[in-house]
């Protein structure tokens, strides 16, 4: 059960952070009803609230809240004692007003100061639920509970999201206009426009065939006829020629006879 509570709390805090701009240290406005419940159920507000919210927190009260506690007498003496431990936040009231009225004036219509409100006052909480972006803390027996964002907070969050979407649409339209001004085509991405054109590759010199020589040269070179090598004539010895002549004459005599 405790793990589930912490999980829900983290989810709701993230909602207020992303949608309404809440940041640490979280400012928590505490009234006497919350302190009275903490005293009854032995909840250490200073120690347990930062752990529950999982973030640095600052606890505040106002002079109007403390003054109301004094007027109510000893029955709230312990709650007043606890409340005095928190920092005083200026509420702007020169004369003390009821605590409920003081807190509502601190929140205003938009909760610009990003207050969490810690209160057990059901009437006050009902009023605060109608103001978008007000996180409400209460004590359930001995456990701290951060309420689920109200319908008004969720509705306002949807409006904020729609504004963000329309703003992003405007930015895209503006970017398209700038592209046209710079001469970039609408249907071609900027990255493709900036790509370098590919060079036309030539024939691989290693794969090309060598040209044949026109006059039989190995590498296409023409041979100079004046540089042709003449064949050496074989000289036959004289006695061999005489012998061959005799044989030739002898054959002719045989033929004639």
ZIHUPE-V639763 format. One line per field, one symbol per residue. phi: phi as a letter, one per 40 degrees, with the letter a starting at -180 (. if undefined). burial: + if it has 24 or more other ideal C-beta (glycine too) atoms within 12 Angstrom, else -. A space follows every 50 residues. Layout:
phi = ???
burial = ???
//
This chain:
phi = .cccccccdcccccdccccbgcaccccbcbbcccccccccbfbccdcccc cccgacbbcbabccccccccccgccbccccccccccccbcbgccbcbddc cccccccgcbfccfccbbabcccccdccccbcgbcbbabbfbbcbcccdc ccccccccccccccccccccccccccccccccgccccbcccccccccccc ccccccccccccccbgccbgcccccccccccccccbcccccccccccccc ccccccc
burial = ----+---+--++-++--++-+---++++++++++++++---+-+--+++ -++-+-+++++++++++++------+--++-+++-+--+-+------+++ +++++++---+-+++++++++--++--++-+++++++++----++++-++ --+--++------------------------------------------- -------------------------------------------------- -------
//
